[in-house]
């Protein structure tokens, strides 16, 4: 199981939870499991999310490996200039 900290508006879409646990080995599996468990996350995930994995931020790195002991933070895409 991977502990995932949800950032910002993602918390509301996951029934107000700040941290959830899912069974996943990659970024893609993580997103798929989150949508299965928390359907309210689907629209935001479809718009795009970033993954902070042990302090490194990834976007669309679908097959990035996630270890059970990894620090995982999921957040909406950051925009601005």
Secondary structure, DSSP 4 states (H G I P E B T S, - for coil): -EEEEE-TTHHHHTTT-SEEEE--SBHHHHHHHHHHH-GGGHHHHHH-EEEEETTEEEES-TT-B--TTS-EEEEEPP---
